[in-house]
Amino acid sequence: MGPITPVCILSGFYFGLASGLIICIIGEVIGALIVFLYGRYFFKNYLLNKLGNKFNSFKDGFNRNAISYLLFIRVIGGVPFGIQNLLPAIFDMKFRDYFIATIFGVVPWAYILSSIGNGIGDIVEAREFDSSMIFNLNYFLPILLIGLIVLFPIVYKFIKKRIKS
């Protein structure tokens, strides 16, 4: 339930891109599974009683395309990681589907954050800093990927609006 971003950046910084990425993926998947199971067996009834019938239509839609919804939420971001893990538990997502969506869903951000940490490590190890180091593809690509992921929903809504009109 804690913030995973600094942990992924630090793993890329201390262990390099490949090892940091593996550490991030394993850590995120194990943490997500623990929160999912904890939420399903200890908080599901409590939260459903609190929410009432407000989310029944969303729950039905979520369960029809559970893997796609969870992948979308994980890849696009914006929803805190703890909530990403609790929603499927409350909405009765199958464990197998949750596991698959979690593995594939955490990889893009784990790569981006580990790569940023690795880039920071390379810059720190350099004897003298040159501003052109920032524009190296190894450092610039993760930042570009974050920008594209953030812009994706905006472009999607724009295209969807154009198609409807």
Buried (B, 14 or more C-beta within 10 A) or exposed (E): BEEBBEBBBBBBBEBBBEBBBBBBBEBBBEBBBEBBBBBBEEBBEEBBEEEEEEBEEEBEEBBEEBBEBBBBBBBBBEEEBBEBBBBBBBBEBEEEBBBBBBBBBBBBBBBBBBBBBBBBBBBEEEEEEEEEBEEEEEBEBBBEBBEEBEEBEEEEEEEEEEEEE
